[in-house]
């Protein structure tokens, strides 16, 4: 069995070495063909239909490039590339959209891949390739000395998804010089170190992540889709935990949507139909850190807490509870990079070499917004009720001069 060559629109030709070929046809990996990488971003960017499968191939490719750059022994190269290929098999439908529910109600994160890796065909395929399934789990979960390659501050997972997401959305912000960055990384003992010549490449990754957040990852239309989806799932599940939620989490995009569209619960059917036909909720309120107590609210971003706040707003506005959804993203902390920079005399934190790190931290906090979404016809009353419940302060002069504008897709 020889090397397999796969044409990839981002990296060109991706090689899958012969020991890993049996992994390609595993059901747990093939399932990723049917899970969108960017969840509901396709509602904003029509081209954003790329999947976790192709991202996994790209991550595996870059992991192989970095393993060669670090001159890892053959066994460690095989481990790292296998872990990169399998690192996303724990994702549920619409990727990160389902994860808050999976974490809160089932205690399952997408990094929890041991269920898929350590038994059945996946275990057999790994052991046949001479790879310890337990080591794969450790790499994916960040507990292995080599985890930084796919699960760190300058990892190949981020490099691939930024390049890939920019390619498929058309957003011009995901430019990352991945190969320059990889060539600038070395191992000192078990620690990854960045050469001084790679600082600009590292900065390009941080800038790309920062600029892609409001334009793609936290675009309000995508977030509205996520909130409607989560509410539909929870309406469908009702009190049937975990027997109704677990099959949803273990499924893919199409099986999940079919379950919601045919759900016995009318709210689940209504919301799923609205997503399917792109009859989305609208923003009744969208405010940043200057108008609300952002750290306190962001500390309460569980589904249960958001649902409680939504119900209070709906009651005050006089609308049904399912017609109000509160979106409270986690509040960004400081960008902290554990990978130090090696200059001619010593290693120092990247923040001491690059003033951009502090600036980007502030930019990410300025991008944070809480959203309250409702039906188009109830925006007025919900906006007033949300402002009261959330204790929204009046906008600053700057916000009145430069109001939030709509992005692509409305």
PEZI-V188314 format. One record per residue. RES is the residue in one letter. SS is DSSP state (helix for helix, strand for strand, loop for the rest). PHI is phi in degrees with one decimal (999 if undefined). D_LAST is the distance of its C-alpha to the last C-alpha in Angstrom with 2 decimals. Layout:
{{RES | SS | PHI | D_LAST} {RES | SS | PHI | D_LAST}}
This chain:
{{X | loop | 999 | 50.12} {X | loop | -95.6 | 48.64} {X | loop | -71.1 | 45.45} {X | strand | -102.8 | 42.33} {X | strand | -107.0 | 39.99} {X | strand | -121.3 | 36.29} {X | strand | -79.7 | 33.97} {X | strand | -122.0 | 30.88} {X | loop | -69.4 | 28.08} {X | loop | -98.2 | 27.90} {X | loop | -104.5 | 31.60} {X | strand | 87.4 | 33.37} {X | strand | -102.8 | 36.18} {X | strand | -108.3 | 36.43} {X | strand | -98.8 | 39.91} {X | strand | -110.9 | 40.71} {X | loop | -70.8 | 44.31} {X | helix | -54.2 | 46.67} {X | helix | -62.6 | 47.14} {X | helix | -93.0 | 43.41} {X | helix | -56.9 | 43.10} {X | helix | -60.4 | 43.95} {X | helix | -68.1 | 40.99} {X | helix | -59.8 | 38.53} {X | loop | -93.8 | 39.47} {X | loop | -67.1 | 39.41} {X | helix | -54.8 | 37.40} {X | helix | -65.6 | 35.76} {X | helix | -86.3 | 34.40} {X | helix | -62.1 | 33.59} {X | helix | -56.9 | 31.48} {X | helix | -68.4 | 29.03} {X | helix | -64.1 | 28.22} {X | helix | -112.7 | 26.30} {X | loop | -124.5 | 24.30} {X | strand | -66.5 | 21.04} {X | loop | -61.4 | 21.32} {X | loop | -108.9 | 17.82} {X | loop | 56.5 | 17.46} {X | loop | -99.6 | 13.97} {X | helix | -66.2 | 12.37} {X | helix | -65.1 | 12.63} {X | helix | -70.3 | 9.62} {X | loop | -103.7 | 7.70} {X | loop | -111.5 | 10.72} {X | loop | -59.2 | 12.66} {X | loop | -84.5 | 15.83} {X | loop | -83.5 | 15.98} {X | loop | -109.5 | 18.62} {X | loop | -68.5 | 21.49} {X | strand | -118.6 | 23.84} {X | helix | -64.3 | 26.11} {X | helix | -65.2 | 29.02} {X | helix | -69.2 | 28.29} {X | helix | -62.9 | 27.43} {X | helix | -63.7 | 30.81} {X | helix | -62.4 | 32.56} {X | helix | -65.4 | 31.11} {X | helix | -65.3 | 32.10} {X | helix | -60.1 | 35.54} {X | helix | -60.5 | 35.91} {X | helix | -67.8 | 35.22} {X | helix | -63.0 | 37.41} {X | helix | -65.1 | 40.18} {X | helix | -63.0 | 39.83} {X | helix | -68.5 | 40.09} {X | helix | -60.9 | 42.98} {X | helix | -67.0 | 44.87} {X | helix | -61.6 | 44.12} {X | loop | -83.6 | 45.53} {X | loop | 56.2 | 48.47} {X | loop | -72.5 | 48.21} {X | loop | -60.7 | 50.93} {X | helix | -55.4 | 50.15} {X | helix | -64.2 | 49.95} {X | helix | -72.5 | 47.40} {X | helix | -62.1 | 45.32} {X | helix | -63.0 | 45.31} {X | helix | -62.1 | 44.31} {X | helix | -64.8 | 41.41} {X | helix | -69.4 | 40.00} {X | helix | -64.7 | 40.45} {X | helix | -63.5 | 38.71} {X | helix | -64.0 | 35.78} {X | helix | -65.1 | 35.55} {X | helix | -100.7 | 35.67} {X | loop | -65.7 | 33.79} {X | loop | -108.6 | 30.69} {X | loop | -68.2 | 32.55} {X | loop | -85.7 | 32.02} {X | loop | -69.7 | 28.24} {X | loop | -97.9 | 27.08} {X | loop | -55.4 | 24.29} {X | loop | 57.9 | 20.87} {X | loop | 55.2 | 22.76} {X | helix | -71.9 | 22.14} {X | helix | -64.7 | 20.18} {X | helix | -86.3 | 23.57} {X | helix | -62.7 | 25.62} {X | helix | -57.6 | 25.53} {X | helix | -72.7 | 27.02} {X | helix | -61.8 | 29.43} {X | helix | -67.6 | 30.68} {X | helix | -71.0 | 31.03} {X | helix | -106.1 | 32.64} {X | helix | -119.3 | 34.34} {X | loop | 68.6 | 34.97} {X | loop | -113.3 | 33.62} {X | loop | -106.4 | 31.63} {X | loop | -69.9 | 30.50} {X | loop | -79.7 | 33.34} {X | loop | -81.7 | 35.82} {X | loop | -98.0 | 36.86} {X | helix | -60.6 | 40.53} {X | helix | -59.1 | 40.17} {X | helix | -87.0 | 39.15} {X | helix | -87.6 | 41.32} {X | loop | -93.7 | 44.63} {X | loop | -151.5 | 45.57} {X | helix | 67.4 | 45.81} {X | helix | -63.2 | 44.97} {X | helix | -65.3 | 42.99} {X | helix | -60.5 | 45.97} {X | helix | -60.7 | 48.32} {X | helix | -64.9 | 46.33} {X | helix | -66.6 | 46.15} {X | helix | -65.6 | 49.82} {X | helix | -65.2 | 50.79} {X | loop | -88.5 | 49.11} {X | loop | 77.3 | 51.08} {X | loop | -113.1 | 48.10} {X | loop | -77.5 | 48.41} {X | helix | -57.2 | 45.53} {X | helix | -62.3 | 46.02} {X | helix | -66.8 | 45.49} {X | helix | -61.0 | 42.20} {X | helix | -59.5 | 41.01} {X | helix | -62.7 | 42.26} {X | helix | -64.7 | 40.39} {X | helix | -63.4 | 37.07} {X | loop | -89.0 | 37.55} {X | loop | 79.8 | 38.55} {X | loop | -109.5 | 42.23} {X | loop | -109.4 | 43.85} {X | loop | -55.0 | 45.10} {X | loop | -95.5 | 42.93} {X | helix | -60.9 | 39.72} {X | helix | -58.1 | 38.37} {X | helix | -68.3 | 37.77} {X | loop | -118.3 | 34.96} {X | loop | -145.8 | 34.44} {X | loop | -147.9 | 34.77} {X | loop | -76.0 | 33.27} {X | loop | -122.6 | 33.41} {X | loop | -90.4 | 33.29} {X | helix | -73.5 | 32.59} {X | helix | -60.0 | 30.03} {X | helix | -64.2 | 27.70} {X | helix | -57.1 | 28.66} {X | helix | -69.6 | 27.71} {X | helix | -69.0 | 24.40} {X | helix | -66.7 | 23.16} {X | helix | -63.3 | 24.34} {X | helix | -70.6 | 23.14} {X | helix | -65.6 | 19.63} {X | helix | -64.7 | 19.22} {X | helix | -61.3 | 20.78} {X | helix | -83.0 | 18.61} {X | helix | -86.5 | 15.16} {X | loop | 82.6 | 16.33} {X | loop | -68.2 | 15.68} {X | loop | -86.6 | 18.76} {X | loop | -109.0 | 19.73} {X | loop | -91.8 | 21.73} {X | loop | -71.0 | 24.89} {X | loop | -134.5 | 27.91} {X | loop | -85.5 | 31.46} {X | helix | -60.7 | 32.38} {X | helix | -71.6 | 35.82} {X | helix | -64.4 | 36.86} {X | helix | -64.8 | 35.87} {X | helix | -62.6 | 37.82} {X | helix | -66.7 | 40.82} {X | loop | -93.4 | 40.86} {X | strand | -104.4 | 41.25} {X | strand | -137.0 | 44.69} {X | strand | -105.4 | 46.43} {X | strand | -118.9 | 48.96} {X | loop | 69.0 | 50.61} {X | loop | -107.9 | 47.77} {X | strand | -109.5 | 45.33} {X | strand | -79.7 | 42.72} {X | strand | -130.6 | 43.09} {X | strand | -99.7 | 41.05} {X | strand | -70.2 | 43.07} {X | helix | -57.9 | 42.55} {X | helix | -67.7 | 41.54} {X | helix | -97.7 | 38.47} {X | helix | -61.2 | 37.03} {X | helix | -65.2 | 34.57} {X | helix | -65.3 | 33.37} {X | helix | -65.3 | 32.93} {X | helix | -62.0 | 31.02} {X | helix | -63.8 | 28.66} {X | helix | -66.9 | 27.89} {X | helix | -65.7 | 27.32} {X | helix | -65.5 | 25.08} {X | helix | -60.8 | 23.01} {X | helix | -59.6 | 22.68} {X | helix | -68.0 | 21.68} {X | helix | -74.8 | 19.03} {X | helix | -76.0 | 17.50} {X | helix | -59.7 | 17.17} {X | helix | -74.4 | 14.14} {X | helix | -83.7 | 12.43} {X | helix | -128.5 | 13.28} {X | helix | -67.6 | 15.57} {X | loop | -120.2 | 14.08} {X | loop | -59.4 | 10.34} {X | helix | -63.7 | 9.19} {X | helix | -67.5 | 7.40} {X | helix | -62.8 | 10.71} {X | helix | -65.9 | 12.70} {X | helix | -61.8 | 11.61} {X | helix | -58.2 | 12.73} {X | helix | -63.3 | 15.84} {X | helix | -64.8 | 16.75} {X | helix | -63.8 | 16.56} {X | helix | -63.8 | 18.58} {X | helix | -62.3 | 21.12} {X | helix | -66.7 | 21.63} {X | helix | -64.5 | 22.19} {X | helix | -61.6 | 24.65} {X | helix | -69.1 | 26.53} {X | helix | -65.8 | 26.80} {X | helix | -65.5 | 28.18} {X | helix | -70.2 | 30.59} {X | loop | 58.7 | 31.86} {X | loop | -95.5 | 35.19} {X | loop | -91.4 | 36.02} {X | loop | -101.7 | 36.06} {X | loop | -92.4 | 36.31} {X | loop | -62.4 | 37.17} {X | loop | -96.6 | 33.73} {X | helix | -79.0 | 31.56} {X | helix | -59.3 | 33.57} {X | helix | -61.5 | 33.13} {X | helix | -64.4 | 29.35} {X | helix | -64.0 | 29.46} {X | helix | -82.7 | 31.91} {X | loop | -89.9 | 29.91} {X | loop | -124.4 | 27.07} {X | helix | -59.2 | 23.54} {X | helix | -70.0 | 24.80} {X | helix | -65.5 | 27.73} {X | helix | -66.2 | 25.67} {X | helix | -63.7 | 23.10} {X | helix | -63.1 | 26.12} {X | helix | -62.8 | 27.83} {X | helix | -73.6 | 24.96} {X | helix | -67.0 | 24.45} {X | loop | -111.7 | 28.22} {X | loop | -63.8 | 28.76} {X | loop | -68.7 | 31.40} {X | loop | -93.4 | 29.13} {X | helix | -63.1 | 26.99} {X | helix | -67.2 | 24.26} {X | helix | -60.2 | 23.95} {X | helix | -64.4 | 23.77} {X | helix | -63.1 | 21.19} {X | helix | -66.9 | 18.75} {X | helix | -63.7 | 19.43} {X | helix | -64.6 | 18.93} {X | helix | -64.0 | 15.53} {X | helix | -64.3 | 14.51} {X | helix | -60.0 | 16.35} {X | loop | -96.8 | 14.73} {X | loop | 54.2 | 11.14} {X | loop | -101.9 | 11.64} {X | loop | -89.4 | 10.35} {X | loop | -63.6 | 11.42} {X | strand | -119.1 | 9.60} {X | strand | -74.9 | 10.75} {X | strand | -90.3 | 14.09} {X | strand | -153.2 | 15.26} {X | strand | -148.7 | 14.50} {X | strand | -133.9 | 17.69} {X | strand | -100.9 | 19.62} {X | loop | -65.4 | 23.26} {X | loop | -75.6 | 24.57} {X | loop | -110.4 | 23.75} {X | loop | -138.5 | 24.88} {X | loop | -80.7 | 27.64} {X | helix | -60.1 | 25.57} {X | helix | -59.3 | 28.48} {X | helix | -67.1 | 29.74} {X | helix | -65.6 | 26.48} {X | helix | -66.9 | 25.67} {X | loop | -74.1 | 29.17} {X | loop | -114.6 | 28.28} {X | loop | -88.8 | 25.33} {X | loop | -68.3 | 27.11} {X | helix | -59.8 | 25.65} {X | helix | -59.2 | 28.63} {X | helix | -69.0 | 28.15} {X | helix | -61.4 | 24.42} {X | helix | -65.4 | 25.35} {X | helix | -62.7 | 28.09} {X | helix | -65.4 | 25.87} {X | helix | -59.1 | 23.31} {X | helix | -64.9 | 26.32} {X | helix | -65.0 | 27.64} {X | helix | -64.1 | 24.44} {X | helix | -62.1 | 24.25} {X | helix | -62.8 | 27.95} {X | helix | -67.1 | 27.69} {X | helix | -80.5 | 24.77} {X | loop | 75.0 | 26.73} {X | loop | -124.7 | 24.23} {X | loop | -58.8 | 24.93} {X | helix | -59.4 | 24.74} {X | helix | -70.9 | 22.40} {X | helix | -85.7 | 19.72} {X | strand | -126.5 | 19.30} {X | strand | -134.3 | 18.38} {X | strand | -104.8 | 19.08} {X | strand | -112.5 | 17.85} {X | strand | -120.6 | 20.52} {X | loop | -68.8 | 20.47} {X | loop | -60.8 | 23.90} {X | loop | -81.9 | 24.77} {X | loop | -64.8 | 25.50} {X | loop | -90.0 | 29.18} {X | loop | -70.3 | 30.96} {X | loop | -68.3 | 30.67} {X | loop | -120.7 | 34.08} {X | loop | -108.9 | 35.32} {X | loop | -80.7 | 38.53} {X | loop | -79.7 | 39.26} {X | strand | -81.6 | 41.66} {X | strand | -104.2 | 42.28} {X | strand | -98.7 | 45.72} {X | loop | -101.1 | 47.17} {X | loop | -69.3 | 50.77} {X | loop | -119.0 | 52.34} {X | loop | -161.8 | 50.20} {X | strand | -105.5 | 46.94} {X | strand | -136.5 | 44.55} {X | loop | -61.8 | 41.12} {X | helix | -59.3 | 38.19} {X | helix | -62.7 | 37.20} {X | helix | -80.4 | 40.55} {X | helix | -93.5 | 39.96} {X | loop | -118.2 | 36.30} {X | loop | -68.4 | 35.12} {X | helix | -65.3 | 31.52} {X | helix | -58.8 | 31.76} {X | helix | -65.7 | 31.97} {X | helix | -60.6 | 29.27} {X | helix | -68.7 | 26.80} {X | helix | -61.5 | 27.78} {X | helix | -66.1 | 26.92} {X | helix | -62.4 | 23.60} {X | helix | -63.0 | 22.63} {X | helix | -68.6 | 23.68} {X | helix | -67.8 | 21.72} {X | helix | -77.7 | 18.52} {X | loop | -63.4 | 19.24} {X | strand | -143.3 | 17.25} {X | strand | -95.6 | 17.92} {X | strand | -121.1 | 15.22} {X | strand | -123.9 | 16.05} {X | strand | -119.5 | 13.97} {X | strand | -156.8 | 15.07} {X | loop | -65.5 | 14.78} {X | helix | -54.0 | 12.97} {X | helix | -78.9 | 16.54} {X | helix | -115.4 | 17.97} {X | helix | -61.0 | 15.69} {X | helix | -60.9 | 18.46} {X | helix | -67.5 | 21.38} {X | helix | -69.2 | 19.78} {X | helix | -60.5 | 18.68} {X | helix | -64.7 | 22.31} {X | helix | -65.0 | 23.85} {X | helix | -64.0 | 21.91} {X | helix | -61.0 | 22.92} {X | helix | -74.2 | 26.47} {X | helix | -64.5 | 26.71} {X | loop | -91.2 | 25.20} {X | loop | 55.4 | 27.22} {X | loop | -75.9 | 24.39} {X | loop | -81.5 | 25.92} {X | loop | -60.9 | 24.83} {X | loop | -67.0 | 22.55} {X | loop | -74.2 | 24.55} {X | helix | -58.5 | 25.05} {X | helix | -62.1 | 23.06} {X | helix | -67.6 | 19.95} {X | helix | -73.5 | 20.38} {X | helix | -75.9 | 20.82} {X | loop | -125.0 | 17.86} {X | loop | -67.3 | 15.05} {X | loop | -66.3 | 12.11} {X | loop | -105.2 | 9.32} {X | loop | -75.1 | 5.65} {X | loop | -90.5 | 5.96} {X | loop | -58.6 | 5.64} {X | loop | 90.1 | 3.81} {X | loop | 85.6 | 0.00}}
